[in-house]
Amino acid sequence: MPSPNGCYVGPSFLAVANPGFEQGEQGWVWGDGTGVATGNPHTGRCNAYLDAGRERQVRQVVTASGKGMYDVSAWIAAGGPRGAFQVRVNGAPAGEVAVADRSFYSRHTVSRVALRKGDRMEIVFASGGAWVNVDDVMLSPAAPADPRVTSSDPLLAEMFEWAKRKANSWVHLPGTVGPLNVDERQPSGSGTAAYAPSYWAGYAHRSGYYARDTAHQVAGAQILGLIEENKTMLGSFAASAVAAHVYYPVWAYNFDARTYLSIDYHSPDFFVREVPAPFELVEKTEQAYRWSGDAFYIDDAMWDFCRHTTMEFVEEHDRLKPNGVAEGTGRGIFQGAASYNEGSGEQLVEAGDAFASQYRAYLAASALAAARGEEEQAARYADRAVELRRYFHHGWVANQGAAMTRAYDLSGAPLSGWGRENSWFMPMKRLLLPGPRNDAYLDYIDEMAGGAGKPVNIEAITYLPDTFFANDRDEQAWKWMRHVYDHRNDRHPVAAQGINGDYPEVAFTLVSQTVEGLMGFRPDAPRARVSTRSHLPRDIDWVRADNIPVGDGFFGLRHDGTHRSTLTNATSKAYTWQARFPGDHRTVRADGRPHEFQRRALHGSVHTCVNVRIPPGGTATVEIDRE
């Protein structure tokens, strides 16, 4: 897929020799005071070391056999400042980052290095006033899309640029040969394989992608143009959700997209599985379809997964408390956990995050069935969603605020209080009806997540902006986006993971939360529709996003506060744009002229909605009078 600047990122034309230094000094040029050590690897057995001194260097030259644009990353630790990581092309500087003054490993990236056939790319590590260790050098194809954000708030533009570059650095070059089954117990892995189009979604010291992380990263990946990667990863999970697994997808794959990650999979009867995951993967299948318009997501293989998940999976996992709600066993993650909250110690049978994800899966299945032309099936799924939500409010949940039900345990007792994921997923998926109960619970979530119940792991906190954007709590959503970004350089509680910003979910979700969250951008490529709704908080006057990939082209969107929006259509077809504005407004103008509009209740609040047709290459501006 061509990027907006005309560059084409195709198959891998590069390979770094001995990227983890497991073959000793092979492939690298070693200066004085450098070598291979075994005392401080990031993964595997070996790492490169550079003693203190400005002349200490380790380098490798790679010759490009084709055209492309690439990111170069490495895990680096240092005993002090002034180390450097450089990339040169044909002897000229192409990018450099300073090595962080951290004695533990963190990830460093030189982004968007352009190469032509025959170019010589040199990767150089240099020490400064202290020792430097290097491991796990990685090449990534620069993402096909290069979305860009500008804003009246420099922090937002800075945040998006960091997140875009960091997320892209996790993408694998298809065909790269890498290790399998690397984890903290097996740091050297169990062999090698050619990697499929994929990106990291999970711990960086494990050689695979996880169902839960992938689900939360799909939208960010789409915005970066990682179409093939999403198809590979979602397709692999769908293929594993077979009768032998009682229709659970496996929890994690190696990057070859064929081998189950061994730390999480021991046998068809003993592998990690959590009830919300299959439902989230159905939801994200529909989301990826709306973004891309790719028929892959409604073809029989993916549809069979969605159908089995929303039918047989529910039937097979509704035995202990029969009520149409999929259950866990209450016996831990290798037997089937009801909730994503693995650390609570509670023996949960039904949990709010699984219930909410099942509800969203029904809605997604309804939309996918309609896209396949199966209107009766679509209606049945829509009815199931309505009935499930009705049961939630009139049979499953009780009370509000801290006392609201968020799970049931093995004894059949309802549980309330703070449940982390099984608390915030209920409003995040809009399972809770708008009103006092929803409002009180959002207040409770904000209070707990900012105080006594604050998650220690940053990846859990990445859900909070989504939760508050989904409920039009824009100030709180923006607060939690800033919190995630402000703490990106803090040490992650899992030591091998490095810093918070080196957890892949952090960057991918900040990308999607900017475009889908702050900008309220919702594409529907198959039906040539786009809707927008500004969620800008009071302290951001305007924001503009360019090169947002949808279908076969791109869109640009600008919001001025919540009163004016401008959309540019750079696709090959006319799109219908529904510009949404919170509140009941009397006067609407499109391109400076009065325009008809409608009032709609969206998740419990009135919005003024304007439909405008934008031809290919066209731009339209819609605004309401500020009152």
C-alpha positions in Angstrom: 0.0 0.0 0.0 1.5 3.4 -0.9 1.9 5.9 1.8 0.7 9.5 1.5 4.2 10.7 0.6 4.4 8.3 -2.3 6.9 5.8 -0.8 6.1 2.2 -1.1 7.0 -0.2 1.7 7.0 -3.6 0.3 8.6 -6.9 1.2 11.7 -7.1 3.4 14.9 -6.0 1.6 17.0 -5.9 4.7 18.2 -8.3 7.4 20.5 -7.6 10.3 23.1 -10.4 10.8 23.2 -11.8 14.3 20.8 -9.2 15.8 20.9 -10.7 19.3 24.7 -11.5 19.3 23.9 -15.1 19.9 26.5 -16.0 17.2 29.3 -14.1 19.0 31.0 -11.4 16.9 29.6 -12.7 13.6 28.3 -9.9 11.3 29.5 -7.0 13.4 32.7 -4.8 13.3 34.1 -4.5 16.8 36.3 -1.6 18.0 38.7 -1.6 20.9 37.1 -2.1 24.3 34.0 -3.8 22.8 32.9 -7.4 22.6 30.3 -10.1 23.4 29.3 -10.8 27.0 26.9 -13.1 28.7 26.4 -11.2 31.9 23.6 -8.9 31.0 21.5 -10.1 28.0 18.0 -8.6 27.3 16.9 -12.0 25.9 18.9 -15.0 24.9 22.4 -15.7 26.3 24.5 -12.9 24.9 24.8 -9.1 24.4 27.2 -6.6 23.0 29.2 -4.5 25.5 31.2 -1.3 25.0 33.5 0.0 27.6 33.5 3.7 28.5 35.3 5.9 26.0 34.3 8.0 23.0 36.1 5.8 20.5 34.3 2.6 21.5 32.1 1.5 18.6 30.2 -1.6 17.4 28.8 -1.4 13.9 27.3 -3.3 11.0 26.7 -2.4 7.4 23.6 -3.8 5.6 23.1 -3.4 1.9 19.5 -2.8 0.6 18.4 -5.0 -2.2 15.3 -2.8 -2.8 13.5 0.4 -2.0 11.8 1.0 1.3 11.6 3.0 4.5 12.6 1.5 7.8 12.9 1.9 11.6 15.9 0.5 13.4 15.5 -0.4 17.1 17.7 -1.9 19.8 17.6 -2.6 23.5 20.3 -0.6 25.2 21.5 -0.2 28.8 24.1 2.3 29.9 26.1 3.1 33.1 26.0 6.9 32.3 25.3 9.5 29.7 26.7 10.4 26.3 26.3 7.1 24.5 24.9 7.2 21.0 22.9 5.0 18.6 23.4 6.2 15.0 22.2 5.1 11.5 24.1 6.3 8.4 23.2 5.8 4.7 26.0 5.7 2.3 28.2 7.4 4.9 25.7 10.3 5.6 23.8 10.7 8.9 20.3 9.3 8.6 19.3 9.5 12.3 20.6 9.4 15.8 19.2 9.0 19.3 21.1 9.6 22.5 21.4 6.5 24.7 19.3 7.0 27.9 21.2 7.1 31.2 19.6 3.8 32.5 21.5 0.8 33.9 18.6 -1.4 32.8 17.5 -2.1 29.2 15.1 0.2 27.4 14.3 0.4 23.7 15.8 3.0 21.4 14.6 3.7 17.8 15.9 5.6 14.8 12.7 6.2 12.7 11.9 6.3 9.0 15.2 5.7 7.3 14.7 5.9 3.5 16.7 3.4 1.4 17.0 2.6 -2.3 18.4 -0.5 -3.9 22.2 -0.7 -3.3 22.2 1.8 -0.4 24.6 0.9 2.4 22.9 1.4 5.8 25.3 1.4 8.7 24.1 0.8 12.3 26.5 2.2 14.9 26.5 2.0 18.7 29.0 4.2 20.6 29.8 4.6 24.2 30.4 7.9 26.0 31.5 8.4 29.5 30.3 5.0 30.7 29.7 1.4 29.6 27.0 0.5 27.1 25.2 -2.9 26.6 23.2 -3.6 23.4 20.9 -6.5 22.5 18.0 -7.5 20.2 18.5 -5.2 17.2 15.4 -5.1 15.1 14.3 -3.7 11.7 10.7 -2.6 11.1 9.1 -1.4 7.8 7.9 2.1 8.3 4.1 1.9 8.5 2.3 2.4 5.1 0.4 5.4 6.6 2.1 8.3 8.2 -0.7 10.1 10.1 0.2 13.5 11.4 -1.4 15.5 14.2 -1.0 19.2 14.8 -2.8 21.1 17.6 -3.0 24.3 19.6 -1.7 22.1 22.4 1.9 21.2 21.7 1.7 18.3 24.2 -0.9 16.5 22.1 1.1 16.8 18.9 4.2 15.6 20.8 2.3 12.7 22.3 1.0 11.5 19.0 4.3 11.8 17.3 6.0 9.8 20.0 3.2 7.2 20.0 3.2 6.8 16.2 7.0 6.3 16.1 7.1 4.0 19.1 4.2 1.8 17.8 5.7 1.5 14.4 9.0 0.3 15.9 7.2 -2.9 17.1 6.3 -4.1 13.5 8.1 -7.1 12.1 9.6 -7.3 8.7 7.8 -10.2 7.0 10.2 -13.0 6.3 12.6 -12.0 9.1 14.0 -15.2 10.7 13.6 -14.9 14.5 13.4 -17.0 17.6 10.4 -18.9 18.8 9.1 -19.4 22.3 11.3 -16.9 24.0 10.2 -16.0 27.5 11.6 -15.4 31.0 12.0 -19.2 31.6 13.4 -19.9 28.2 15.3 -16.8 27.2 17.0 -18.4 24.2 13.7 -19.9 22.8 13.2 -23.2 21.2 14.2 -22.7 17.6 13.6 -20.2 14.8 11.1 -19.5 12.1 10.3 -16.9 9.4 8.0 -14.2 10.9 4.7 -13.3 9.3 3.4 -9.8 9.0 2.8 -9.0 12.7 3.6 -6.6 15.5 4.5 -6.9 19.1 1.4 -7.1 21.4 2.4 -8.2 24.8 5.6 -8.4 26.9 8.7 -7.4 25.0 10.7 -10.2 26.5 8.4 -12.8 24.9 8.4 -13.7 21.2 4.7 -13.4 20.5 1.5 -11.5 20.4 -1.4 -11.9 22.8 -5.2 -12.0 22.2 -6.0 -9.3 24.8 -3.2 -6.9 23.7 -3.9 -7.4 20.0 -7.6 -6.6 20.6 -6.6 -3.3 22.3 -4.1 -2.5 19.6 -6.1 -3.2 16.4 -7.4 0.3 16.0 -4.0 2.0 16.5 -2.5 -0.5 14.0 -5.2 0.4 11.4 -4.5 4.1 11.8 -0.8 3.3 11.0 -1.9 1.4 8.0 -0.9 -2.0 9.3 -3.6 -3.8 7.3 -1.8 -7.0 6.6 -0.5 -7.3 10.2 -4.1 -7.1 11.6 -5.3 -9.6 9.1 -2.6 -12.0 10.0 -3.0 -11.7 13.7 -6.8 -11.7 13.9 -6.9 -14.5 11.4 -4.6 -16.6 13.4 -6.6 -16.3 16.6 -9.8 -17.1 14.6 -8.2 -20.3 13.2 -7.3 -21.5 16.7 -10.9 -21.2 18.1 -11.8 -24.8 17.3 -14.0 -27.4 18.9 -10.9 -29.0 20.5 -10.3 -25.7 22.4 -14.1 -25.5 23.2 -14.1 -22.5 20.8 -11.5 -20.5 22.8 -8.8 -18.9 20.6 -5.3 -19.6 22.0 -4.0 -16.9 24.2 -0.7 -16.2 22.4 1.1 -16.9 19.1 4.7 -16.7 18.1 5.4 -14.2 15.4 5.3 -16.8 12.7 1.5 -16.7 13.3 1.5 -20.5 13.4 3.2 -21.7 16.5 1.4 -21.3 19.8 3.6 -19.5 22.4 4.7 -22.3 24.7 4.6 -20.5 28.0 0.9 -20.1 27.6 -0.1 -23.3 25.7 0.7 -26.8 27.1 -2.1 -28.9 25.5 -5.6 -28.5 24.1 -6.9 -29.0 27.6 -4.4 -26.8 29.4 -3.7 -23.3 28.0 -4.4 -19.8 29.1 -7.9 -18.6 28.3 -10.0 -15.7 29.5 -13.6 -15.3 28.6 -13.5 -11.6 27.4 -10.9 -12.3 24.8 -12.9 -14.2 22.1 -15.7 -11.7 22.4 -13.3 -8.8 22.0 -11.7 -10.4 18.9 -15.2 -10.5 17.3 -15.7 -6.8 18.1 -12.3 -6.0 16.7 -12.9 -8.0 13.5 -15.9 -5.7 12.8 -13.8 -2.6 13.7 -11.0 -3.7 11.3 -13.6 -4.2 8.6 -15.0 -0.7 9.1 -11.6 0.8 8.8 -10.3 -1.2 5.9 -13.4 -2.4 3.9 -11.4 -5.6 3.3 -13.7 -8.5 2.5 -11.3 -10.8 4.4 -13.2 -9.9 7.6 -16.6 -11.1 6.3 -15.4 -14.1 4.4 -16.4 -17.6 5.6 -13.3 -18.2 7.8 -13.6 -15.1 9.9 -17.4 -15.3 9.9 -17.2 -18.9 11.2 -15.1 -17.7 14.1 -17.5 -14.9 14.9 -20.5 -17.2 14.6 -19.0 -19.9 16.8 -17.9 -17.4 19.4 -21.4 -15.9 19.7 -23.2 -19.2 19.6 -21.4 -22.4 20.5 -18.9 -20.7 22.7 -21.6 -19.2 24.8 -23.6 -22.5 24.9 -20.5 -24.5 26.0 -19.5 -22.0 28.7 -22.9 -21.4 30.4 -23.2 -24.5 32.7 -22.6 -23.4 36.3 -25.1 -20.5 36.3 -27.2 -21.0 33.1 -28.5 -17.6 32.0 -27.0 -16.9 28.5 -23.8 -15.4 29.9 -20.5 -17.0 29.1 -18.7 -18.2 32.2 -15.2 -19.0 33.5 -14.4 -21.9 35.7 -13.2 -20.0 38.8 -10.1 -22.2 38.7 -7.5 -19.9 37.1 -6.3 -18.8 33.7 -5.2 -22.2 32.5 -8.7 -23.6 33.1 -10.6 -20.6 31.8 -10.8 -17.3 33.8 -14.0 -15.2 33.7 -12.2 -11.9 33.9 -9.1 -10.2 32.6 -8.3 -9.3 36.2 -5.9 -12.1 36.9 -4.5 -10.8 40.2 -7.7 -10.5 42.3 -7.6 -14.1 43.7 -11.4 -14.2 43.4 -13.0 -17.4 42.0 -15.2 -15.7 39.5 -17.8 -17.5 37.4 -19.3 -14.4 35.7 -17.6 -11.0 35.4 -18.5 -7.6 34.2 -15.7 -7.4 31.6 -16.8 -10.7 30.0 -20.5 -9.7 30.1 -19.7 -6.4 28.5 -17.5 -7.9 25.8 -20.2 -10.5 25.0 -22.7 -7.6 24.5 -20.4 -5.8 22.1 -19.6 -9.1 20.3 -23.4 -9.5 19.5 -23.5 -6.0 18.1 -20.4 -6.6 16.0 -21.8 -9.9 14.8 -25.0 -8.2 13.8 -23.0 -5.6 11.7 -20.9 -8.3 10.1 -23.9 -10.5 9.2 -25.6 -7.4 7.6 -22.4 -6.8 5.6 -22.6 -10.4 4.4 -26.2 -9.8 3.3 -27.6 -12.0 6.1 -30.3 -9.6 7.3 -32.3 -12.1 9.4 -29.1 -13.2 11.2 -28.2 -9.6 11.7 -31.6 -8.9 13.3 -31.2 -11.9 15.6 -27.9 -10.8 16.9 -29.2 -7.3 17.4 -32.1 -8.7 19.4 -29.7 -10.8 21.5 -27.7 -7.7 22.3 -30.9 -5.9 23.5 -32.0 -8.9 25.6 -28.5 -9.4 27.1 -28.4 -5.7 28.1 -31.9 -5.9 29.5 -31.0 -8.9 31.6 -27.9 -7.1 32.8 -30.0 -4.2 34.2 -32.9 -6.2 35.5 -31.5 -9.5 36.7 -27.7 -9.5 36.9 -26.6 -6.1 38.3 -27.8 -4.4 41.5 -27.1 -1.1 43.3 -24.7 1.6 42.1 -21.4 3.2 42.8 -19.0 1.1 44.9 -21.9 -1.2 45.8 -22.7 -2.1 42.2 -22.5 -5.8 41.1 -19.5 -6.5 38.9 -19.1 -10.3 39.2 -20.4 -13.5 40.6 -18.2 -16.1 42.3 -18.4 -20.0 42.5 -20.8 -19.9 45.4 -23.2 -17.8 43.3 -22.7 -14.7 45.5 -22.6 -11.3 43.8 -19.4 -9.2 44.2 -19.2 -5.5 44.3 -16.3 -3.0 45.0 -13.3 -2.5 42.9 -12.7 -5.1 40.2 -10.4 -3.2 37.8 -11.2 -4.7 34.4 -14.5 -6.2 35.5 -15.4 -2.7 36.7 -14.4 -0.4 33.9 -15.3 -2.6 31.0 -19.0 -2.3 31.8 -19.2 1.4 31.0 -16.3 1.2 28.4 -18.4 -1.2 26.3 -21.5 0.8 27.0 -23.2 -2.1 28.6 -24.5 0.3 31.3 -27.4 2.4 30.2 -26.8 6.1 30.4 -28.1 7.6 33.6 -27.4 7.9 37.3 -26.0 4.4 37.7 -23.6 4.9 34.9 -22.6 8.3 36.1 -22.0 7.2 39.6 -19.9 4.2 38.5 -17.7 6.4 36.2 -17.1 8.7 39.2 -16.2 5.6 41.3 -13.8 4.3 38.6 -12.1 7.7 38.3 -11.7 7.9 42.1 -10.4 4.3 42.5 -8.0 4.4 39.5 -6.5 7.6 40.8 -6.2 6.5 44.4 -6.5 3.3 46.4 -7.2 1.1 43.4 -4.7 2.5 41.0 -3.3 -0.3 38.8 0.4 -0.9 39.1 0.8 -1.9 35.5 0.5 0.9 32.9 -1.2 -1.4 30.3 -4.3 -1.6 32.6 -4.4 2.2 32.8 -4.5 2.4 29.0 -8.1 1.4 29.1 -9.2 4.4 31.1 -9.2 7.0 28.3 -11.4 4.6 26.2 -13.7 4.2 29.1 -14.3 8.0 29.6 -14.4 8.8 25.8 -17.1 6.2 25.4 -19.2 8.1 27.9 -18.4 11.7 26.7 -16.3 12.4 29.8 -13.7 14.2 27.7 -11.8 16.0 30.5 -11.3 12.8 32.4 -10.3 10.9 29.2 -7.7 13.5 28.3 -6.5 13.5 31.9 -5.8 9.7 31.7 -4.1 10.1 28.3 -1.7 12.6 29.8 -1.2 10.3 32.8 -0.1 7.4 30.5 2.2 9.6 28.5 3.7 11.4 31.6 4.6 8.0 33.1 6.1 6.5 29.9 9.6 6.6 31.3 8.8 5.1 34.7 10.1 1.6 35.4 7.6 -1.1 34.5 6.8 -3.5 37.5 7.9 -6.4 35.4 11.7 -5.8 35.3 12.4 -7.5 32.0 9.8 -5.2 30.3 12.0 -2.1 30.9 10.0 1.2 31.1 6.3 1.7 30.7 6.7 3.3 27.3 8.3 0.1 26.1 5.1 -1.8 26.6 3.6 -1.9 23.1 0.0 -1.3 24.2 0.9 2.2 25.5 1.9 3.6 22.1 -0.8 1.8 20.0 -3.6 3.0 22.3 -2.4 6.6 22.4 -2.6 6.6 18.6 -6.2 5.3 18.6 -7.3 7.4 21.5 -6.2 10.5 19.6 -8.0 9.7 16.4 -11.0 7.7 17.6 -11.2 9.2 21.0 -10.3 12.9 21.0 -11.4 13.4 17.4 -14.3 11.0 17.5 -13.4 9.7 14.0 -15.5 6.6 13.1 -15.1 5.2 9.6 -17.3 2.8 7.7 -15.3 2.1 4.5 -17.6 -0.6 3.1 -20.6 1.8 3.1 -18.5 4.9 2.2 -19.5 6.7 5.4 -17.6 8.6 8.1 -18.9 10.1 11.3 -17.1 12.6 13.6 -17.7 14.1 17.0 -15.2 16.4 18.7 -14.2 15.3 22.2 -11.7 18.1 22.7 -11.4 19.2 26.3 -11.6 22.8 27.3 -7.9 23.5 27.2 -7.4 22.3 23.5 -8.7 25.0 21.0 -8.1 22.9 17.9 -6.6 19.7 16.5 -5.9 18.5 13.0 -5.1 15.0 11.9 -3.9 14.2 8.3 -3.3 11.0 6.4 -5.8 8.9 8.3 -6.1 5.7 6.3 -9.6 4.5 5.5 -10.4 2.0 2.7 -8.4 2.8 -0.4 -7.3 6.3 0.7 -6.9 8.8 3.4 -8.9 11.5 5.3 -7.9 14.7 7.0 -10.0 16.1 9.9 -9.8 19.3 11.9 -11.9 20.2 14.9 -12.1 23.7 16.3 -13.4 23.2 19.8 -16.7 21.4 19.6 -18.4 23.9 17.3 -16.6 23.5 13.9 -15.3 20.5 12.0 -13.6 20.2 8.6 -13.1 16.9 6.7 -11.1 16.2 3.6 -11.7 13.1 1.5 -8.6 11.8 -0.3 -10.1 8.5 -1.3 -11.3 7.3 -4.7 -15.0 7.5 -3.9 -17.6 9.9 -2.5 -18.3 9.5 1.2 -21.2 10.6 3.3 -20.0 12.4 6.4 -22.1 12.8 9.5 -20.7 15.6 11.5 -22.0 15.4 15.1 -22.1 18.1 17.7 -23.1 17.7 21.3 -26.2 19.6 22.3 -29.4 20.9 20.6 -28.4 23.7 18.2 -30.7 25.8 16.1 -28.4 26.9 13.3 -26.0 24.8 11.3 -23.9 25.9 8.3 -22.1 23.7 5.8 -19.4 25.6 3.9 -20.9 28.8 5.2 -24.4 28.1 4.1 -27.4 27.1 6.2 -27.9 23.3 6.1 -30.5 20.9 7.2 -29.8 18.8 10.3 -31.4 16.3 12.7 -31.3 15.8 16.4 -30.3 12.3 17.7 -30.0 10.9 21.1 -26.5 9.2 21.2 -25.8 7.3 24.4 -28.2 9.3 26.4 -27.4 12.9 25.2 -28.8 15.0 22.4 -26.6 15.6 19.4 -27.0 17.8 16.4 -26.1 15.8 13.3 -25.4 17.0 9.8 -25.0 14.8 6.7 -22.8 16.1 4.0 -21.6 14.3 0.8 -17.9 14.8 0.0 -16.6 13.8 -3.4 -13.1 12.4 -4.0 -10.6 15.2 -3.3 -13.3 17.3 -1.7 -13.4 19.2 1.6 -16.3 20.3 3.7 -16.7 22.4 6.8 -19.7 22.2 9.2 -20.2 24.4 12.1 -22.9 25.3 14.7 -23.4 28.6 16.3 -21.7 28.9 19.7 -24.3 29.8 22.3 
